[in-house]
Amino acid sequence: MLTRHAEIRCQQRGIRPEVVATLLAYGRRERRHGADVCFMDRDAHRRAERDLGRKTYARLSDRLGTYLVVGDDGQVITAAPRLGRMRI
């Protein structure tokens, strides 16, 4: 699921496993430079809140400003906080 590089980056950047799982389950994917970038847009936030429940979503919501780079094999290559708007 995560490459060794992604594990290290998540640990360095304080990105918890439940955030990665939420992004993979609900996040929007866009193809960029040969890989998929997975991030939360407005619709993804709504779906996550509906499915996870308000309490769980509230605990995670401030940490969902993260993006993942996912390879063609489905493995997460890296993860990082979003510093700006994702341009589509």
LUMGU-868460 format. One record per residue (C-alpha): residue in one letter; x, y, z. Coordinates in steps of 0.5 Angstrom, whole numbers. Layout:
<recs>
<residuo = A&x = X&y = Y&z = Z>;
...
</recs>
This chain:
<recs>
<residuo = M&x = 0&y = 0&z = 0>;
<residuo = L&x = 5&y = 5&z = 2>;
<residuo = T&x = 13&y = 5&z = -1>;
<residuo = R&x = 18&y = 6&z = 4>;
<residuo = H&x = 19&y = 13&z = 2>;
<residuo = A&x = 12&y = 14&z = 3>;
<residuo = E&x = 12&y = 11&z = 10>;
<residuo = I&x = 18&y = 16&z = 12>;
<residuo = R&x = 15&y = 22&z = 9>;
<residuo = C&x = 9&y = 21&z = 13>;
<residuo = Q&x = 13&y = 20&z = 19>;
<residuo = Q&x = 17&y = 26&z = 18>;
<residuo = R&x = 11&y = 30&z = 16>;
<residuo = G&x = 6&y = 27&z = 22>;
<residuo = I&x = 1&y = 24&z = 17>;
<residuo = R&x = -3&y = 19&z = 20>;
<residuo = P&x = -5&y = 12&z = 17>;
<residuo = E&x = -12&y = 14&z = 18>;
<residuo = V&x = -11&y = 20&z = 14>;
<residuo = V&x = -8&y = 16&z = 9>;
<residuo = A&x = -14&y = 11&z = 9>;
<residuo = T&x = -19&y = 17&z = 8>;
<residuo = L&x = -16&y = 20&z = 3>;
<residuo = L&x = -15&y = 14&z = -1>;
<residuo = A&x = -23&y = 12&z = 0>;
<residuo = Y&x = -26&y = 19&z = -1>;
<residuo = G&x = -21&y = 23&z = -5>;
<residuo = R&x = -21&y = 26&z = -12>;
<residuo = R&x = -16&y = 23&z = -16>;
<residuo = E&x = -13&y = 27&z = -22>;
<residuo = R&x = -7&y = 24&z = -27>;
<residuo = R&x = -1&y = 29&z = -26>;
<residuo = H&x = 6&y = 27&z = -29>;
<residuo = G&x = 5&y = 20&z = -30>;
<residuo = A&x = 2&y = 18&z = -23>;
<residuo = D&x = -5&y = 20&z = -20>;
<residuo = V&x = -5&y = 25&z = -14>;
<residuo = C&x = -11&y = 24&z = -9>;
<residuo = F&x = -13&y = 30&z = -5>;
<residuo = M&x = -20&y = 32&z = -2>;
<residuo = D&x = -24&y = 37&z = -6>;
<residuo = R&x = -31&y = 39&z = -3>;
<residuo = D&x = -35&y = 33&z = -5>;
<residuo = A&x = -30&y = 29&z = -2>;
<residuo = H&x = -31&y = 32&z = 4>;
<residuo = R&x = -38&y = 32&z = 4>;
<residuo = R&x = -38&y = 24&z = 2>;
<residuo = A&x = -33&y = 23&z = 8>;
<residuo = E&x = -37&y = 27&z = 13>;
<residuo = R&x = -43&y = 23&z = 11>;
<residuo = D&x = -40&y = 16&z = 11>;
<residuo = L&x = -35&y = 17&z = 17>;
<residuo = G&x = -40&y = 21&z = 22>;
<residuo = R&x = -39&y = 28&z = 24>;
<residuo = K&x = -35&y = 26&z = 30>;
<residuo = T&x = -30&y = 22&z = 27>;
<residuo = Y&x = -30&y = 27&z = 21>;
<residuo = A&x = -29&y = 32&z = 26>;
<residuo = R&x = -23&y = 29&z = 29>;
<residuo = L&x = -20&y = 28&z = 22>;
<residuo = S&x = -22&y = 34&z = 18>;
<residuo = D&x = -16&y = 39&z = 20>;
<residuo = R&x = -11&y = 34&z = 18>;
<residuo = L&x = -14&y = 32&z = 11>;
<residuo = G&x = -11&y = 38&z = 7>;
<residuo = T&x = -6&y = 33&z = 5>;
<residuo = Y&x = -5&y = 30&z = -2>;
<residuo = L&x = -2&y = 23&z = -4>;
<residuo = V&x = 2&y = 21&z = -10>;
<residuo = V&x = -1&y = 14&z = -12>;
<residuo = G&x = 3&y = 10&z = -17>;
<residuo = D&x = 0&y = 6&z = -23>;
<residuo = D&x = 1&y = -1&z = -18>;
<residuo = G&x = -4&y = 3&z = -13>;
<residuo = Q&x = 2&y = 4&z = -8>;
<residuo = V&x = 3&y = 11&z = -5>;
<residuo = I&x = 9&y = 14&z = -7>;
<residuo = T&x = 9&y = 20&z = -3>;
<residuo = A&x = 5&y = 24&z = 2>;
<residuo = A&x = 5&y = 32&z = 3>;
<residuo = P&x = 1&y = 37&z = 6>;
<residuo = R&x = -2&y = 42&z = 1>;
<residuo = L&x = 1&y = 49&z = 1>;
<residuo = G&x = -4&y = 52&z = -4>;
<residuo = R&x = -10&y = 50&z = -8>;
<residuo = M&x = -10&y = 44&z = -13>;
<residuo = R&x = -10&y = 47&z = -20>;
<residuo = I&x = -14&y = 42&z = -24>;
</recs>
